[in-house]
Amino acid sequence: MGKAKKRILHKTNSNLYMTRETAVSKVSEIIKKSITKDSKTVSMLITLFGLSAEELSEAGVPYENLIALSSIMQ
């Protein structure tokens, strides 16, 4: 994570500090549970951290879900 992102997250709320690994696990957890109300959270985390399909597939996200998310991933 870049310095600017760290500063912004620290300024807003120390409880919101999130590493790249925790972001990947959070996205994976939400997708596996098929929680549709958190789709905004998933897209926000993917774009904020610039997560790739490879990272998410290593975390256990099914291929079909990765294809569905391909429009917001790099």
C-alpha positions in Angstrom: 0.0 0.0 0.0 1.3 3.4 -0.9 2.2 6.1 1.7 -0.8 8.3 0.7 -3.3 5.5 1.3 -1.8 4.7 4.7 -2.0 8.3 5.7 -5.6 8.7 4.6 -6.6 5.5 6.4 -4.8 6.5 9.6 -6.3 10.0 9.6 -9.9 8.9 9.2 -10.0 6.1 11.8 -7.4 3.8 13.2 -9.9 1.0 13.2 -10.1 1.1 9.4 -6.4 0.3 8.9 -6.2 -2.7 6.5 -3.4 -4.5 4.9 -3.4 -5.9 1.4 -3.7 -9.4 2.9 -6.7 -8.6 5.0 -8.3 -6.9 2.0 -7.9 -10.1 -0.1 -9.3 -12.3 2.7 -12.2 -9.9 3.3 -13.1 -9.9 -0.4 -12.8 -13.6 -0.6 -15.0 -14.1 2.5 -17.7 -11.8 1.1 -17.7 -13.5 -2.3 -17.8 -17.0 -0.9 -20.8 -16.2 1.3 -22.6 -14.6 -1.7 -23.6 -11.5 0.2 -25.1 -9.3 -2.5 -25.5 -6.3 -0.2 -21.7 -6.0 0.3 -21.0 -5.8 -3.5 -20.2 -2.1 -3.0 -17.6 -3.1 -0.4 -16.1 -5.7 -2.7 -15.7 -3.2 -5.6 -14.3 -0.6 -3.3 -11.6 -2.9 -1.8 -10.7 -4.2 -5.3 -10.2 -0.8 -6.7 -8.6 0.7 -3.6 -5.9 -2.0 -3.3 -5.7 -2.8 -7.0 -6.3 -6.5 -6.4 -5.7 -8.8 -9.3 -7.5 -12.0 -10.3 -4.5 -14.1 -9.5 -4.5 -12.9 -5.8 -8.2 -13.6 -5.5 -7.9 -17.0 -7.1 -5.1 -17.9 -4.6 -7.5 -16.9 -1.8 -10.1 -19.3 -3.1 -12.5 -17.2 -5.1 -14.2 -19.4 -7.7 -13.4 -18.8 -11.4 -17.0 -17.8 -12.3 -16.9 -15.0 -9.7 -13.6 -13.8 -11.0 -15.0 -13.5 -14.5 -18.0 -11.5 -13.1 -15.6 -9.2 -11.4 -13.2 -8.8 -14.3 -14.7 -5.4 -15.3 -13.4 -3.8 -12.1 -10.1 -5.6 -11.8 -6.9 -4.6 -13.5 
